[in-house]
Amino acid sequence: MRLLNEPDSDDPILSVVNLIDLFLVIIAALLIAVARNPLLNPFAQRDVTVVVDAGKPSMQMLVKKGEKLERYQASGAIGEGEGVRAGTAYRLRDGTLVYVPEGGSASARP
């Protein structure tokens, strides 16, 4: 009969339950803060471009323009197009890039 007369305040599991409740409130507050802050939530902005697995064969691009979300998948093929060769770029040992236009002089670019 002694167990029936003990107060609930001596039970150590109650403090653990209170800590779990406290952590749930903190997590909910952090999630709300992230959802409302446009700097922390990239999809809160009007126009966003996200690149997934950049430079790999499985690369994807997600482009959000207003309310429209488009997904582009890399095909692995080399791009084609029309154009004219404009010159040659060289990387020096110190990391500097030097661009030499077709039939012109060199100009350094950091």
N, C-alpha and C positions, 0 to 999 in steps of 0.2 A: 504494500500500500504506500510505501514511501515514494515510489515513482509517480504516483498520481498527484501527490501534494507538492511536487517541486515546481517552482515558477519557470516560465518559459524563458526568462532573461538569462538563465544559466546555460542555455543550449548554445554551443559554439557554432553550429551550422547556420544559425540565424544571421550571424555577422557575415558569413560567406555569401549568403543569399542577398544581403544588403549590398555587398561589394559588386556582385554580378549586376544588380539593378543599376548601380551607379555607373558601371562601365557601359551598359546599354544606353543610358542617357547621354553619356559623353560621345559614344559612337554616332548616335542619331544626330547630335548637334554638329559633329564634324561633317557628316554626310550632307546635311542641309547647308553648311557653310561652303562646301565644295560645289554643290549644285548651283548656288546663287552667285558665286564669284566667277566672273567671266575670265579672269586670268588663270584660274585653276581648271576650268571646264572648257576645253577647246571647242566643243560643239555648241556652246552658248553664243558664240560669235556668228555673224551673218554669213560670211564667206570663209571657209576653212579648207585647206588641203593637207591630208595626212598621207605619208608614204610609209608603207609597211614592208619590212625586209628589203631595204634599199640595196640595190646592186646585186641581188640574188635572183636566180631564175623564178622564184616564187613571189617576186615583187608585186605589190598592189598599190594603187593610188585611190584614196577616197576623197572626192571633191564635193564639198557642200556649198551650194550657191543658193542662198535664201532658204527655202524649205525643201529644195530638191537635192537629193544625195545620189551621186553617181559613183560607180566602182569600175576601175579600169584594171585589168589583169595583164601583166607583161607576157608577151608571146615568145620572147627570146630571139626574135628575128631582128636583124640589123635594120635600122631606119633608112628610108629612102627619101629623096626629095630633089628638088632642082636647086642649083646654086653654082657659084663660081668660087674657086679657090682664092682666098684673100691673102694668104701668106703662110708663114711658118712660125711656130712658137718653140722656143728652146728653154729648158730649165737649167740654170747654172748650179754649181756645187753649193752655193750659199742659199739656194732656194728661190732666187730671183727668176722671174720669167721674162724672157726677151722675145718680143714679137717683131718679126721681119716681114713687112708687107711685100707683096709681089713687085719686084723691080724698084724698091725704095730703100730707105735707110732703117736702122734698128732703133727701137725705142724700148726702154726698160719699164717694167711694171712690177711693183712689189707684190 
